[in-house]
Amino acid sequence: MPAALPPIVVMGVSAAGKSSVSAALALLLGVPWHDADDLHPPVNVEKMAAGIPLTDDDRWPWLDAVGAELAAGEADGGVIVACSALRRAYRDRLRAAAPGTVFVHLTGADALLTQRAAARVGHFMPATLLASQLATLEPLQPDEAGAALDVIAPVADLADAAARWIRGRAA
């Protein structure tokens, strides 16, 4: 394994499994992970909890905080951040702060994601906002460093596939 890994964003819509995969991937790669949800200002959390989708103006300061987390992790030898990163412009903002950032996009059928979102307990993001996230989502483009993984697979398999892809890039 290389001494340093690129900053990694495990991305996708709500209920895709970003936190679970990030935690498992962090164990495999031996780097810390953070949940970008923890970096939202209280006003953003309140809006989402009330079922109000965030605007880009709501997201920019949050994305800057996420970018700072990625840049700090890059300087320390690696970090994983679970972050929706739904649009290309958001990912560009993250790469502006930490240019080496790579993305692991957790994808899945709308029906599966809807089922997962409805089953979640104790999260501020209501299942009703999933549709707005799916409408906002812009998949990774060919010129973006990233891999897409279908969340139909178990978390351990997703983390293993992501680790193999990341290690393959570093080799």
C-alpha atoms as an extended CHARMM CRD file, in Angstrom:
* protein
*
       171  EXT
         1         1  MET       CA              0.0000000000        0.0000000000        0.0000000000  PROA      1               0.0000000000
         2         2  PRO       CA              1.3220000000        3.4810000000       -0.7920000000  PROA      2               0.0000000000
         3         3  ALA       CA              2.4250000000        5.7740000000        2.0370000000  PROA      3               0.0000000000
         4         4  ALA       CA             -0.1900000000        8.3450000000        1.0370000000  PROA      4               0.0000000000
         5         5  LEU       CA             -3.5720000000        7.9730000000       -0.5790000000  PROA      5               0.0000000000
         6         6  PRO       CA             -5.5620000000       10.5940000000       -2.4500000000  PROA      6               0.0000000000
         7         7  PRO       CA             -8.4420000000       12.2320000000       -0.6260000000  PROA      7               0.0000000000
         8         8  ILE       CA            -11.4930000000       10.0340000000       -1.2170000000  PROA      8               0.0000000000
         9         9  VAL       CA            -15.1330000000       11.0970000000       -1.3610000000  PROA      9               0.0000000000
        10        10  VAL       CA            -17.7220000000        8.3410000000       -1.0640000000  PROA      10              0.0000000000
        11        11  MET       CA            -20.6290000000       10.0370000000       -2.8060000000  PROA      11              0.0000000000
        12        12  GLY       CA            -24.2540000000        9.4250000000       -3.6320000000  PROA      12              0.0000000000
        13        13  VAL       CA            -27.7850000000       10.2850000000       -2.6480000000  PROA      13              0.0000000000
        14        14  SER       CA            -29.2120000000        9.8770000000        0.8210000000  PROA      14              0.0000000000
        15        15  ALA       CA            -29.5190000000        6.2420000000        1.9720000000  PROA      15              0.0000000000
        16        16  ALA       CA            -26.9960000000        4.9750000000       -0.5870000000  PROA      16              0.0000000000
        17        17  GLY       CA            -24.7700000000        3.7580000000        2.2510000000  PROA      17              0.0000000000
        18        18  LYS       CA            -22.0770000000        6.4380000000        2.1750000000  PROA      18              0.0000000000
        19        19  SER       CA            -21.3220000000        6.2880000000        5.8970000000  PROA      19              0.0000000000
        20        20  SER       CA            -21.2860000000        2.4950000000        6.0820000000  PROA      20              0.0000000000
        21        21  VAL       CA            -19.0490000000        2.1190000000        3.0360000000  PROA      21              0.0000000000
        22        22  SER       CA            -16.7680000000        4.9460000000        4.1930000000  PROA      22              0.0000000000
        23        23  ALA       CA            -16.2770000000        3.2990000000        7.5880000000  PROA      23              0.0000000000
        24        24  ALA       CA            -15.5090000000       -0.0800000000        6.0170000000  PROA      24              0.0000000000
        25        25  LEU       CA            -13.2000000000        1.4500000000        3.4100000000  PROA      25              0.0000000000
        26        26  ALA       CA            -11.3430000000        3.4210000000        6.0890000000  PROA      26              0.0000000000
        27        27  LEU       CA            -10.5820000000        0.1810000000        7.9260000000  PROA      27              0.0000000000
        28        28  LEU       CA             -9.2720000000       -1.4430000000        4.7410000000  PROA      28              0.0000000000
        29        29  LEU       CA             -7.0870000000        1.5170000000        3.7940000000  PROA      29              0.0000000000
        30        30  GLY       CA             -5.9870000000        2.5160000000        7.2870000000  PROA      30              0.0000000000
        31        31  VAL       CA             -7.0840000000        6.1460000000        7.0060000000  PROA      31              0.0000000000
        32        32  PRO       CA             -9.6370000000        8.2000000000        8.9430000000  PROA      32              0.0000000000
        33        33  TRP       CA            -13.0790000000        8.9920000000        7.6280000000  PROA      33              0.0000000000
        34        34  HSD       CA            -15.5160000000       11.8120000000        8.2940000000  PROA      34              0.0000000000
        35        35  ASP       CA            -19.1920000000       12.3380000000        7.5660000000  PROA      35              0.0000000000
        36        36  ALA       CA            -19.7960000000       15.5900000000        5.6820000000  PROA      36              0.0000000000
        37        37  ASP       CA            -23.2300000000       15.7600000000        7.3290000000  PROA      37              0.0000000000
        38        38  ASP       CA            -21.3840000000       16.7430000000       10.5180000000  PROA      38              0.0000000000
        39        39  LEU       CA            -20.0500000000       19.8460000000        8.7380000000  PROA      39              0.0000000000
        40        40  HSD       CA            -23.4690000000       21.2570000000        7.8140000000  PROA      40              0.0000000000
        41        41  PRO       CA            -24.3420000000       24.4650000000        9.6510000000  PROA      41              0.0000000000
        42        42  PRO       CA            -27.4110000000       24.1190000000       11.8890000000  PROA      42              0.0000000000
        43        43  VAL       CA            -29.5830000000       26.1190000000        9.4820000000  PROA      43              0.0000000000
        44        44  ASN       CA            -28.9590000000       23.5460000000        6.7240000000  PROA      44              0.0000000000
        45        45  VAL       CA            -29.8420000000       20.6750000000        9.0310000000  PROA      45              0.0000000000
        46        46  GLU       CA            -33.0230000000       22.4810000000       10.0960000000  PROA      46              0.0000000000
        47        47  LYS       CA            -34.0470000000       23.0440000000        6.4690000000  PROA      47              0.0000000000
        48        48  MET       CA            -33.4880000000       19.4210000000        5.5110000000  PROA      48              0.0000000000
        49        49  ALA       CA            -35.2180000000       18.1440000000        8.6540000000  PROA      49              0.0000000000
        50        50  ALA       CA            -38.2120000000       20.2770000000        7.6550000000  PROA      50              0.0000000000
        51        51  GLY       CA            -38.2310000000       18.6360000000        4.2130000000  PROA      51              0.0000000000
        52        52  ILE       CA            -36.8450000000       21.6930000000        2.4120000000  PROA      52              0.0000000000
        53        53  PRO       CA            -34.1600000000       20.9320000000       -0.1870000000  PROA      53              0.0000000000
        54        54  LEU       CA            -30.9500000000       22.9130000000        0.0850000000  PROA      54              0.0000000000
        55        55  THR       CA            -30.0860000000       25.5040000000       -2.5520000000  PROA      55              0.0000000000
        56        56  ASP       CA            -26.6280000000       25.9540000000       -4.0170000000  PROA      56              0.0000000000
        57        57  ASP       CA            -26.2240000000       29.0470000000       -1.8320000000  PROA      57              0.0000000000
        58        58  ASP       CA            -26.8670000000       26.8120000000        1.1910000000  PROA      58              0.0000000000
        59        59  ARG       CA            -24.3410000000       24.2690000000       -0.0250000000  PROA      59              0.0000000000
        60        60  TRP       CA            -21.3240000000       26.4400000000       -0.9800000000  PROA      60              0.0000000000
        61        61  PRO       CA            -20.0820000000       27.1770000000        2.5810000000  PROA      61              0.0000000000
        62        62  TRP       CA            -20.6690000000       23.5330000000        3.5250000000  PROA      62              0.0000000000
        63        63  LEU       CA            -18.7400000000       22.3240000000        0.4680000000  PROA      63              0.0000000000
        64        64  ASP       CA            -15.9060000000       24.6910000000        1.3850000000  PROA      64              0.0000000000
        65        65  ALA       CA            -15.7670000000       23.0630000000        4.8400000000  PROA      65              0.0000000000
        66        66  VAL       CA            -15.7560000000       19.6090000000        3.2080000000  PROA      66              0.0000000000
        67        67  GLY       CA            -12.9900000000       20.7460000000        0.8400000000  PROA      67              0.0000000000
        68        68  ALA       CA            -10.9240000000       21.9480000000        3.8000000000  PROA      68              0.0000000000
        69        69  GLU       CA            -11.3760000000       18.5230000000        5.4410000000  PROA      69              0.0000000000
        70        70  LEU       CA            -10.1860000000       16.8230000000        2.2350000000  PROA      70              0.0000000000
        71        71  ALA       CA             -7.1810000000       19.1610000000        1.9090000000  PROA      71              0.0000000000
        72        72  ALA       CA             -6.1650000000       18.5380000000        5.5260000000  PROA      72              0.0000000000
        73        73  GLY       CA             -6.4810000000       14.7930000000        5.0120000000  PROA      73              0.0000000000
        74        74  GLU       CA             -4.4630000000       14.9700000000        1.8280000000  PROA      74              0.0000000000
        75        75  ALA       CA             -1.6540000000       16.6690000000        3.7530000000  PROA      75              0.0000000000
        76        76  ASP       CA             -1.8420000000       13.9670000000        6.4420000000  PROA      76              0.0000000000
        77        77  GLY       CA             -1.5760000000       10.9910000000        4.0590000000  PROA      77              0.0000000000
        78        78  GLY       CA             -5.2000000000       10.2100000000        3.2910000000  PROA      78              0.0000000000
        79        79  VAL       CA             -8.7990000000       10.7120000000        4.3230000000  PROA      79              0.0000000000
        80        80  ILE       CA            -12.2460000000        9.5510000000        3.3160000000  PROA      80              0.0000000000
        81        81  VAL       CA            -15.2760000000       11.8310000000        3.4540000000  PROA      81              0.0000000000
        82        82  ALA       CA            -18.8370000000       10.5970000000        3.0160000000  PROA      82              0.0000000000
        83        83  CYS       CA            -20.4630000000       13.4250000000        1.0560000000  PROA      83              0.0000000000
        84        84  SER       CA            -23.3630000000       13.5390000000       -1.3770000000  PROA      84              0.0000000000
        85        85  ALA       CA            -21.3620000000       15.5630000000       -3.9860000000  PROA      85              0.0000000000
        86        86  LEU       CA            -24.4100000000       15.3390000000       -6.2380000000  PROA      86              0.0000000000
        87        87  ARG       CA            -23.4710000000       17.8020000000       -8.9780000000  PROA      87              0.0000000000
        88        88  ARG       CA            -20.3390000000       18.2580000000      -11.0590000000  PROA      88              0.0000000000
        89        89  ALA       CA            -20.0480000000       21.8330000000       -9.7820000000  PROA      89              0.0000000000
        90        90  TYR       CA            -19.9440000000       20.5260000000       -6.1970000000  PROA      90              0.0000000000
        91        91  ARG       CA            -17.2390000000       18.0110000000       -7.0510000000  PROA      91              0.0000000000
        92        92  ASP       CA            -15.2940000000       20.7390000000       -8.8780000000  PROA      92              0.0000000000
        93        93  ARG       CA            -15.4920000000       22.8530000000       -5.7140000000  PROA      93              0.0000000000
        94        94  LEU       CA            -14.0960000000       19.9610000000       -3.6570000000  PROA      94              0.0000000000
        95        95  ARG       CA            -11.3000000000       19.3830000000       -6.1850000000  PROA      95              0.0000000000
        96        96  ALA       CA            -10.4390000000       23.0970000000       -6.0680000000  PROA      96              0.0000000000
        97        97  ALA       CA             -9.6160000000       22.6450000000       -2.3740000000  PROA      97              0.0000000000
        98        98  ALA       CA             -7.9950000000       19.2100000000       -2.7440000000  PROA      98              0.0000000000
        99        99  PRO       CA             -7.0190000000       18.6400000000       -6.3970000000  PROA      99              0.0000000000
       100       100  GLY       CA             -6.1390000000       14.9590000000       -6.0110000000  PROA      100             0.0000000000
       101       101  THR       CA             -9.5930000000       13.9850000000       -4.7540000000  PROA      101             0.0000000000
       102       102  VAL       CA            -11.1240000000       10.8160000000       -6.1830000000  PROA      102             0.0000000000
       103       103  PHE       CA            -14.7630000000        9.7380000000       -5.9510000000  PROA      103             0.0000000000
       104       104  VAL       CA            -16.5050000000        6.4660000000       -5.2030000000  PROA      104             0.0000000000
       105       105  HSD       CA            -20.0740000000        6.9360000000       -6.4280000000  PROA      105             0.0000000000
       106       106  LEU       CA            -22.5890000000        4.6340000000       -4.7590000000  PROA      106             0.0000000000
       107       107  THR       CA            -25.4110000000        4.0770000000       -7.2170000000  PROA      107             0.0000000000
       108       108  GLY       CA            -28.6010000000        2.0780000000       -7.0580000000  PROA      108             0.0000000000
       109       109  ALA       CA            -32.0620000000        1.6100000000       -8.4230000000  PROA      109             0.0000000000
       110       110  ASP       CA            -34.4650000000        4.3550000000       -7.3670000000  PROA      110             0.0000000000
       111       111  ALA       CA            -36.7990000000        1.7780000000       -5.8170000000  PROA      111             0.0000000000
       112       112  LEU       CA            -34.0290000000        0.3090000000       -3.6400000000  PROA      112             0.0000000000
       113       113  LEU       CA            -32.8470000000        3.7450000000       -2.5240000000  PROA      113             0.0000000000
       114       114  THR       CA            -36.4270000000        4.7860000000       -1.7340000000  PROA      114             0.0000000000
       115       115  GLN       CA            -36.9270000000        1.6260000000        0.3340000000  PROA      115             0.0000000000
       116       116  ARG       CA            -33.7000000000        2.2800000000        2.2450000000  PROA      116             0.0000000000
       117       117  ALA       CA            -34.5610000000        5.9360000000        2.8550000000  PROA      117             0.0000000000
       118       118  ALA       CA            -37.9930000000        5.0080000000        4.1880000000  PROA      118             0.0000000000
       119       119  ALA       CA            -36.4450000000        2.4560000000        6.5670000000  PROA      119             0.0000000000
       120       120  ARG       CA            -33.8920000000        4.8750000000        8.0610000000  PROA      120             0.0000000000
       121       121  VAL       CA            -34.4090000000        5.8400000000       11.6780000000  PROA      121             0.0000000000
       122       122  GLY       CA            -32.8690000000        8.7610000000       13.5270000000  PROA      122             0.0000000000
       123       123  HSD       CA            -31.4580000000       10.6860000000       10.5670000000  PROA      123             0.0000000000
       124       124  PHE       CA            -32.3310000000       14.3350000000        9.9870000000  PROA      124             0.0000000000
       125       125  MET       CA            -32.7890000000       13.7980000000        6.2420000000  PROA      125             0.0000000000
       126       126  PRO       CA            -36.3860000000       12.7370000000        5.5700000000  PROA      126             0.0000000000
       127       127  ALA       CA            -37.1210000000       10.1640000000        2.8770000000  PROA      127             0.0000000000
       128       128  THR       CA            -39.2190000000       12.7950000000        1.0950000000  PROA      128             0.0000000000
       129       129  LEU       CA            -36.0500000000       14.6270000000        0.0250000000  PROA      129             0.0000000000
       130       130  LEU       CA            -34.6600000000       11.6310000000       -1.8470000000  PROA      130             0.0000000000
       131       131  ALA       CA            -36.5770000000       12.5660000000       -5.0030000000  PROA      131             0.0000000000
       132       132  SER       CA            -34.9620000000       16.0250000000       -5.0410000000  PROA      132             0.0000000000
       133       133  GLN       CA            -31.5310000000       14.4540000000       -4.6200000000  PROA      133             0.0000000000
       134       134  LEU       CA            -32.1480000000       12.0020000000       -7.4600000000  PROA      134             0.0000000000
       135       135  ALA       CA            -33.2640000000       14.9090000000       -9.6600000000  PROA      135             0.0000000000
       136       136  THR       CA            -30.1200000000       16.8800000000       -8.7580000000  PROA      136             0.0000000000
       137       137  LEU       CA            -27.6670000000       13.9930000000       -9.1720000000  PROA      137             0.0000000000
       138       138  GLU       CA            -25.1690000000       14.3120000000      -11.9970000000  PROA      138             0.0000000000
       139       139  PRO       CA            -23.2210000000       11.0410000000      -12.3660000000  PROA      139             0.0000000000
       140       140  LEU       CA            -19.4530000000       11.1200000000      -12.5860000000  PROA      140             0.0000000000
       141       141  GLN       CA            -18.1970000000       12.1820000000      -15.9910000000  PROA      141             0.0000000000
       142       142  PRO       CA            -15.4690000000       10.3050000000      -17.9070000000  PROA      142             0.0000000000
       143       143  ASP       CA            -12.9160000000       13.0310000000      -17.0900000000  PROA      143             0.0000000000
       144       144  GLU       CA            -13.5400000000       12.7300000000      -13.3250000000  PROA      144             0.0000000000
       145       145  ALA       CA            -11.3790000000       10.3640000000      -11.2800000000  PROA      145             0.0000000000
       146       146  GLY       CA            -13.9350000000        8.0060000000       -9.8770000000  PROA      146             0.0000000000
       147       147  ALA       CA            -15.6190000000        4.6440000000       -9.8190000000  PROA      147             0.0000000000
       148       148  ALA       CA            -19.3310000000        3.8340000000       -9.6600000000  PROA      148             0.0000000000
       149       149  LEU       CA            -20.4630000000        0.9050000000       -7.5330000000  PROA      149             0.0000000000
       150       150  ASP       CA            -23.9980000000       -0.5030000000       -7.3270000000  PROA      150             0.0000000000
       151       151  VAL       CA            -25.2890000000       -0.6200000000       -3.7490000000  PROA      151             0.0000000000
       152       152  ILE       CA            -27.0950000000       -3.8950000000       -4.3680000000  PROA      152             0.0000000000
       153       153  ALA       CA            -23.8060000000       -5.4600000000       -3.1870000000  PROA      153             0.0000000000
       154       154  PRO       CA            -23.0420000000       -5.8740000000        0.5370000000  PROA      154             0.0000000000
       155       155  VAL       CA            -21.1030000000       -3.0880000000        2.2640000000  PROA      155             0.0000000000
       156       156  ALA       CA            -17.9780000000       -5.2580000000        2.6790000000  PROA      156             0.0000000000
       157       157  ASP       CA            -17.9480000000       -6.0480000000       -1.0530000000  PROA      157             0.0000000000
       158       158  LEU       CA            -18.3950000000       -2.3710000000       -1.9430000000  PROA      158             0.0000000000
       159       159  ALA       CA            -15.5460000000       -1.3400000000        0.3520000000  PROA      159             0.0000000000
       160       160  ASP       CA            -13.3200000000       -4.0710000000       -1.0520000000  PROA      160             0.0000000000
       161       161  ALA       CA            -14.0660000000       -3.0360000000       -4.6510000000  PROA      161             0.0000000000
       162       162  ALA       CA            -13.3930000000        0.6070000000       -3.8050000000  PROA      162             0.0000000000
       163       163  ALA       CA            -10.1040000000       -0.2710000000       -2.0620000000  PROA      163             0.0000000000
       164       164  ARG       CA             -8.9640000000       -2.3470000000       -5.0670000000  PROA      164             0.0000000000
       165       165  TRP       CA             -9.8030000000        0.5340000000       -7.4310000000  PROA      165             0.0000000000
       166       166  ILE       CA             -7.9800000000        3.0870000000       -5.2680000000  PROA      166             0.0000000000
       167       167  ARG       CA             -4.9270000000        0.8730000000       -4.7820000000  PROA      167             0.0000000000
       168       168  GLY       CA             -4.9000000000        0.1610000000       -8.5200000000  PROA      168             0.0000000000
       169       169  ARG       CA             -4.7680000000        3.8810000000       -9.2370000000  PROA      169             0.0000000000
       170       170  ALA       CA             -1.8450000000        4.3130000000       -6.8450000000  PROA      170             0.0000000000
       171       171  ALA       CA              0.1340000000        1.4050000000       -8.3210000000  PROA      171             0.0000000000
